[in-house]
């Protein structure tokens, strides 16, 4: 069975299937990459909770940066947020994001606790 949460015409914020939660890409507000990353991760935590999961259960994260020069700044926030011993498989690349003000977007797949 597939369960879709917070669904609109275009997308669902969460799709649950076979004990796995797939989250739509999350972005954050803020002037700096660090601020945007912190807010993005806060939004991810809220969605994980709604899906019945948590940061400890993240299986994979895909991170898009508008500029790879921001890699270290984003990683400083990410490294402080990821629960020790629970680092997911991860990829990070550079991409043109949906709006020019956006500097980071994170897509997460997690096991449902």
N, C-alpha and C positions, 0 to 999 in steps of 0.2 A: 504494500500500500504506500502511496505517495501522499504526504500531507504538505500543503502549502500554507504559509502564514503571511499575513500582511500583503496580500496579493492585489495587484492593480492590473490594468490592461497590459502593461509592458513587462512587469516582472513581479516576483515574490521576493520579500526580504529574506525569508527562510524557506528552504525546501528540505523536508525530512524523508528519508528512505532507508530501509534496512539498517537502522541504528546509527545513521550518519546524518548530520546537519550540514547543509550547504548554505552559506550566507552570501548575500549579494555584496558587491564591493562597497566598502565604507570609506568615507572621506571625513575630514574635520575642518572646522573653521579655525582661523588664527593667522597671525602675521608671519610666523616662522614655521619651518618644517617641524620643529619640536612641538609647538603648540598644536599644529594640525595632526601630528601623529598621536599625541596624548588624547585628543578628542576622538579621533578615529578609533583608538583602542578602547576607549570608554564606550563608544557605540557598539563595538564588537562584543564587549562583555555583556551589555544589556541584551543583545540579540542571542548570545550564547545561553544566557539565563532563561530567556523566553523559550528557547529550543530544548531546554533540559540538559544543557551542557555547561562547560566552564573552560577557562584558559588552559587548565591542566589536561583537557581532552582534545586540544587542537591537534589535528593530524597533519595539516598542510596549510601554509600561508603563501600567498603570492602577493608581492608588494610591487607597486608601480610608483616610480618617482618621476616627476616632471624633468628633473635634472639629476644625474648620478653624482654631481658634486655635493648633493645633500645626503649622500649615503651615510656618512659618519654621524651626522646630526640625528637622522632618523634612527640609526642603530643604537645610539645612546639611550633613547626613549624605549625602543623595543627591548633591548637587553635588560633594562630595569623592570620591565613589565612582565616578561615571560617567566612563569614560575620555574625556579631552579629544578633541573632534572626533567623538565617537560618541554624542551624545545622541539617544535614541530619540524617536519621537512619544510624547506623554505626556498623560494626563488625571489630574486629582486631584479627588476629591469627598469629601463627608462622608456616612458611613453608620453605622448601628448594626451593629457587628461581632459575631461569633459568641459571644464571651464578654466580660463587662464590663471585664475587665482589659486586653483588647487595645486598642491605640491606633492601630495602622497595619497594613494588609494591602496587599501588592503582587502584581499579576498581570502576568506577562511573556510576550511572544511574541518568539521570536528565530530568526534564520536559523541553519541548521546549517552550521558552518564546513567 
